[in-house]
Amino acid sequence: MDLGPHAAFIVLSYAAALIILVALVGWILFDHRALKRTLAGLEKQGVTRRSDGPSR
Amino acid sequence: MGLIDLANPSRFLGFTDRILPWLIGVTGLLLAIGLYQVSLAPDDYQQGATVKIMFIHVPAAWLAMFGWSVMSLSALGTLVWRHPLADVAAKAAAPIGAAFTLLCLISGSLWGRPMWGTYWVWDARLTSVFVLFLMYLGVIALWRTIEEPTRAGRVVAILTLVGAINIPIIKYSVEFWNTLHQPASVMRLDGPTIHASILIPLLTMAIAFTLLFVTLHLAAMRNEILRRRVRMMQLMQAQAAPGH
């Protein structure tokens, strides 16, 4: 694929899209894992939500 | 399961767990098809190969405005209907909308340099999109400033609805003012002015980006519900601690 004399601008645009979208997906995934880990830790300590029953 | 059932956070979590794998699969497939179509799309007769930047710039611009529109609808849900998931949806949409706005600004700047001879000009379209980006950052900062989520949700909802005035300004800026940015060429009353060989990949990429937005938004909403559960459980733990 010949991108012509302005190839650098095209490649940089797609690279920016890749970096921004991967960062966004990565942040949401890591956030989810961290929250699940914290929740599991709290449940292990016996802390439950009111809707799940009495708390410690 | 009806839409009303999804107002229950636990049911919403079950719904996202079921639907997210399908959404991820369809989004990935559409992105792959879109990028394949982009690779086959011809050069523009005036812009040459730089037209390929349009396939990410235009969908990103649409989603930058779509993100704030989602937040505005959610703001109505918070203030008018007091829907339990409305402020969750608003908070989850802000960083995603900000990311697409940033992508729109960067790709537009990189497209502008070879076509206009400059990376940036303070014309109405570029300035109003830059203002939108600052508004996203302001909303994200406000969410972090107020600790109690329900109170933060109400304050952010008012700011979001005030900021919604910027969406029609962005859309019609190229018609109201004399701008370096070109007028609309897809969303026009007399139909698109782009040839099908370029329009079809553009629409495929736009649908793929929209599905990506929806997927990320649902995943971020799921995270926000979990974050509120963690906060509630930590508060209960602190209250139950001896000496409290």
Boltz contact constraints between the chains, C-beta under 6 A:
constraints:
  - contact:
      token1: [A, 3]
      token2: [B, 49]
      max_distance: 6.0
  - contact:
      token1: [A, 4]
      token2: [B, 48]
      max_distance: 6.0
  - contact:
      token1: [A, 4]
      token2: [B, 49]
      max_distance: 6.0
  - contact:
      token1: [A, 6]
      token2: [B, 50]
      max_distance: 6.0
  - contact:
      token1: [A, 6]
      token2: [B, 114]
      max_distance: 6.0
  - contact:
      token1: [A, 9]
      token2: [B, 110]
      max_distance: 6.0
  - contact:
      token1: [A, 9]
      token2: [B, 114]
      max_distance: 6.0
  - contact:
      token1: [A, 10]
      token2: [B, 52]
      max_distance: 6.0
  - contact:
      token1: [A, 10]
      token2: [B, 53]
      max_distance: 6.0
  - contact:
      token1: [A, 12]
      token2: [B, 110]
      max_distance: 6.0
  - contact:
      token1: [A, 13]
      token2: [B, 53]
      max_distance: 6.0
  - contact:
      token1: [A, 13]
      token2: [B, 107]
      max_distance: 6.0
  - contact:
      token1: [A, 13]
      token2: [B, 110]
      max_distance: 6.0
  - contact:
      token1: [A, 16]
      token2: [B, 106]
      max_distance: 6.0
  - contact:
      token1: [A, 17]
      token2: [B, 56]
      max_distance: 6.0
  - contact:
      token1: [A, 17]
      token2: [B, 103]
      max_distance: 6.0
  - contact:
      token1: [A, 20]
      token2: [B, 99]
      max_distance: 6.0
  - contact:
      token1: [A, 20]
      token2: [B, 103]
      max_distance: 6.0
  - contact:
      token1: [A, 24]
      token2: [B, 99]
      max_distance: 6.0
  - contact:
      token1: [A, 28]
      token2: [B, 219]
      max_distance: 6.0
  - contact:
      token1: [A, 28]
      token2: [B, 220]
      max_distance: 6.0
  - contact:
      token1: [A, 31]
      token2: [B, 223]
      max_distance: 6.0
  - contact:
      token1: [A, 32]
      token2: [B, 223]
      max_distance: 6.0
  - contact:
      token1: [A, 35]
      token2: [B, 223]
      max_distance: 6.0
  - contact:
      token1: [A, 35]
      token2: [B, 226]
      max_distance: 6.0
  - contact:
      token1: [A, 35]
      token2: [B, 227]
      max_distance: 6.0
  - contact:
      token1: [A, 38]
      token2: [B, 230]
      max_distance: 6.0
  - contact:
      token1: [A, 39]
      token2: [B, 230]
      max_distance: 6.0
  - contact:
      token1: [A, 42]
      token2: [B, 233]
      max_distance: 6.0
  - contact:
      token1: [A, 47]
      token2: [B, 233]
      max_distance: 6.0
  - contact:
      token1: [A, 47]
      token2: [B, 237]
      max_distance: 6.0
  - contact:
      token1: [A, 55]
      token2: [B, 236]
      max_distance: 6.0
  - contact:
      token1: [A, 55]
      token2: [B, 240]
      max_distance: 6.0
  - contact:
      token1: [A, 56]
      token2: [B, 240]
      max_distance: 6.0
